[in-house]
Amino acid sequence: MIKQGVVVRRDRAAMESVRMAAAELFERGFPQAEVARLLETSRQNVHRWHEKWQRGGREALVSAGPPGLAPEIDDEEL
């Protein structure tokens, strides 16, 4: 992600923490718009998280790991 000309790496653990906070709010009955406001994220993100949460609970919001294909060679071969 680029922010004002500076590359910013996404912190997967921090992002997962926000999704877990959203799950707690969903469990407590908060509306999606309020969750978005409280967590300072978009309604689109919250909507997507809510759908996943409804299908699979908190486990559905756990990080899937880094995106992309796994490398075909290991560190030693590299």
C-alpha positions, 0 to 999 in steps of 0.5 A, spaced: 500 500 500 502 506 498 501 512 503 503 519 501 509 516 497 511 512 502 510 504 502 506 501 508 506 494 509 500 491 512 501 488 519 497 481 518 496 480 526 493 488 527 488 487 521 486 480 524 485 483 531 481 488 528 477 483 525 476 479 532 474 486 535 468 486 529 466 479 531 465 481 538 461 487 536 457 482 531 456 477 537 454 483 542 448 485 536 452 492 534 449 494 527 454 494 521 455 501 520 456 502 528 462 497 527 465 500 521 465 507 525 468 504 532 473 500 528 474 506 523 474 502 517 469 502 511 462 499 511 464 495 505 470 491 510 465 490 515 459 487 511 464 482 508 467 480 515 459 480 517 458 475 512 464 471 513 462 471 521 455 469 519 458 463 515 463 461 520 464 465 526 470 467 529 474 462 525 472 465 518 476 471 520 482 468 522 488 470 517 489 466 511 497 467 511 500 471 506 497 472 499 500 469 493 503 462 491 507 459 495 515 459 493 517 453 489 524 453 492 525 453 499 530 458 502 536 453 502 535 452 495 535 459 493 
